[in-house]
Amino acid sequence: MSNSPVPPLENAPAEIKLAVDLICILEDNAIDPKIVLSALDIVRHDFEKKLQPQPA
C-alpha cells in the first residue's frame, strides 16, 4: 500500500475535471441514473458527429 498523497483536482487532466463537475451536477440534482445514462448516450453521439470531417 502506498502512502503517496492523492493529487489535487486542479492538477488533474481536463477530462477528469469535467467528469467530476458533471457527476456533482447530476448527483446534486438527484437525476435518475437511467436518465443520466440515456442522456450521456445522446451527448456522446452528438460530440462524435462533431469529430467527423464536415463536407465542404
N, CA and C of each residue as an Amber inpcrd file, in Angstrom:
protein
   168
   0.8510000  -1.1820000   0.0000000   0.0000000   0.0000000   0.0000000
   0.8870000   1.2320000   0.0000000   0.5030000   2.2080000  -0.8150000
   1.3150000   3.4090000  -0.9810000   0.8410000   4.5200000  -0.0540000
   1.7980000   5.2850000   0.4390000   1.4660000   6.4490000   1.2600000
   1.5700000   7.7350000   0.4740000   1.6530000   7.6430000  -0.8690000
   1.7860000   8.8530000  -1.6740000   0.4900000   9.6510000  -1.6170000
   0.6180000  10.9760000  -1.5860000  -0.5830000  11.8180000  -1.4930000
  -1.4070000  11.7540000  -2.7730000  -2.7090000  11.9340000  -2.6190000
  -3.6060000  11.9870000  -3.7640000  -3.4450000  13.3490000  -4.4150000
  -3.2160000  13.3820000  -5.7390000  -3.0270000  14.6870000  -6.3850000
  -4.3120000  15.5120000  -6.3320000  -4.1750000  16.8050000  -6.1130000
  -5.3640000  17.6630000  -6.0730000  -6.0380000  17.7330000  -7.4370000
  -7.3190000  17.9880000  -7.4280000  -8.0880000  18.0250000  -8.6660000
  -7.5770000  19.0900000  -9.6280000  -7.0510000  20.1850000  -9.1220000
  -6.5930000  21.2420000 -10.0300000  -5.4440000  20.7840000 -10.9150000
  -4.7550000  19.7020000 -10.5410000  -3.6770000  19.1600000 -11.3620000
  -4.1550000  18.0250000 -12.2660000  -5.4210000  17.6990000 -12.1860000
  -5.9730000  16.6030000 -12.9850000  -6.1690000  17.0380000 -14.4300000
  -6.1870000  16.0710000 -15.3530000  -6.4780000  16.3940000 -16.7540000
  -7.8720000  17.0080000 -16.8920000  -8.0620000  17.7670000 -17.9490000
  -9.3260000  18.4750000 -18.1760000 -10.5230000  17.5350000 -18.1910000
 -10.3620000  16.3360000 -18.7750000 -11.4950000  15.4130000 -18.8530000
 -11.8970000  14.8970000 -17.4750000 -10.9470000  14.7800000 -16.5610000
 -11.2700000  14.3620000 -15.1880000 -12.0150000  15.4880000 -14.4800000
 -11.5430000  16.7070000 -14.6320000 -12.2250000  17.8570000 -14.0100000
 -13.6600000  17.9610000 -14.5090000 -13.8390000  17.8180000 -15.8320000
 -15.1850000  17.9100000 -16.3950000 -16.0640000  16.7760000 -15.8870000
 -15.5220000  15.5720000 -15.8340000 -16.2910000  14.4320000 -15.3390000
 -16.7360000  14.6450000 -13.8980000 -15.8420000  15.1340000 -13.0630000
 -16.1860000  15.3920000 -11.6570000 -17.2710000  16.4610000 -11.5700000
 -17.1310000  17.5240000 -12.3490000 -18.1570000  18.5800000 -12.3510000
 -19.5200000  18.0280000 -12.7750000 -19.5310000  17.2260000 -13.8390000
 -20.7950000  16.6650000 -14.3150000 -21.4130000  15.7280000 -13.2800000
 -20.5920000  14.8970000 -12.6720000 -21.0940000  13.9900000 -11.6280000
 -21.7140000  14.7870000 -10.4850000 -21.0410000  15.8450000 -10.0620000
 -21.5660000  16.6770000  -8.9670000 -22.9030000  17.3040000  -9.3380000
 -22.9930000  17.8440000 -10.5480000 -24.2440000  18.4600000 -11.0010000
 -25.3740000  17.4380000 -11.0110000 -25.1000000  16.2720000 -11.5910000
 -26.1390000  15.2500000 -11.6980000 -26.5550000  14.7190000 -10.3340000
 -25.5880000  14.4960000  -9.4580000 -25.9260000  13.9930000  -8.1180000
 -26.6170000  15.0560000  -7.2820000 -26.1780000  16.3090000  -7.3780000
 -26.8190000  17.3930000  -6.6240000 -28.2810000  17.5670000  -7.0180000
 -28.5950000  17.2480000  -8.2810000 -29.9620000  17.3920000  -8.7680000
 -30.7370000  16.0790000  -8.7200000 -30.1380000  15.0620000  -8.1040000
 -30.7810000  13.7580000  -7.9020000 -31.4040000  13.2200000  -9.1920000
 -30.6280000  13.2900000 -10.2860000 -31.1110000  12.7800000 -11.5670000
 -31.0240000  11.2480000 -11.5370000 -32.0850000  10.5940000 -11.9820000
 -32.1340000   9.1370000 -12.0310000 -30.9830000   8.6170000 -12.9020000
 -30.2270000   7.6440000 -12.4060000 -29.0870000   7.1200000 -13.1730000
 -29.4590000   6.6060000 -14.5680000 -30.6390000   6.0410000 -14.7350000
 -31.0600000   5.5740000 -16.0660000 -31.2110000   6.7450000 -17.0230000
 -31.7500000   7.8470000 -16.5320000 -31.8940000   9.0430000 -17.3610000
 -30.5230000   9.6150000 -17.6920000 -29.6320000   9.6320000 -16.7200000
 -28.2710000  10.1300000 -16.9470000 -27.6050000   9.3340000 -18.0620000
 -27.6730000   8.0140000 -17.9650000 -27.0100000   7.1830000 -18.9740000
 -27.6270000   7.3620000 -20.3540000 -28.9340000   7.5070000 -20.4310000
 -29.5830000   7.7580000 -21.7220000 -29.1540000   9.1090000 -22.2920000
 -29.1110000  10.1110000 -21.4350000 -28.6920000  11.4380000 -21.8840000
 -27.2310000  11.4320000 -22.3260000 -26.3830000  10.7090000 -21.6000000
 -24.9740000  10.6370000 -21.9770000 -24.7860000   9.9550000 -23.3210000
 -25.6270000   8.9750000 -23.6450000 -25.5710000   8.3550000 -24.9750000
 -25.8550000   9.3850000 -26.0600000 -26.8410000  10.2280000 -25.8240000
 -27.1920000  11.2800000 -26.7860000 -26.0480000  12.2700000 -26.9250000
 -25.4840000  12.6800000 -25.8000000 -24.3670000  13.6350000 -25.8090000
 -23.1680000  13.0380000 -26.5380000 -22.8400000  11.7790000 -26.2350000
 -21.7080000  11.1160000 -26.8960000 -21.9170000  11.0880000 -28.4080000
 -23.1170000  10.7080000 -28.8430000 -23.4190000  10.6470000 -30.2760000
 -23.2460000  12.0250000 -30.9180000 -23.7440000  13.0460000 -30.2730000
 -23.6430000  14.4060000 -30.8010000 -22.1810000  14.8370000 -30.9400000
 -21.3840000  14.5780000 -29.9230000 -19.9890000  15.0140000 -29.9670000
 -19.1480000  14.1530000 -30.9040000 -19.5100000  12.8780000 -31.0770000
 -18.8060000  12.0520000 -32.0570000 -19.0530000  12.5650000 -33.4620000
 -20.2850000  13.0400000 -33.7310000 -20.5860000  13.6220000 -35.0490000
 -19.7430000  14.8680000 -35.2830000 -19.4850000  15.6460000 -34.2290000
 -18.6910000  16.8660000 -34.3580000 -17.2310000  16.5620000 -34.6760000
 -16.7730000  15.3530000 -34.3680000 -15.3910000  14.9670000 -34.6570000
 -15.2120000  14.4960000 -36.1080000 -16.3140000  14.1770000 -36.7650000
 -16.2440000  13.7080000 -38.1580000 -16.0000000  14.8920000 -39.0820000
 -15.2160000  14.6560000 -40.1460000 -14.9810000  15.7370000 -41.1250000
 -16.3050000  16.1820000 -41.7440000 -16.4550000  17.4780000 -41.8430000
 -17.6690000  18.0460000 -42.4140000 -17.4670000  18.2460000 -43.9210000
 -18.4850000  17.8880000 -44.7280000 -18.3600000  18.0900000 -46.1830000
 -18.2620000  19.5810000 -46.5250000 -17.4870000  19.8660000 -47.5310000
 -17.2750000  21.2750000 -47.9400000 -18.4240000  21.8310000 -48.7100000
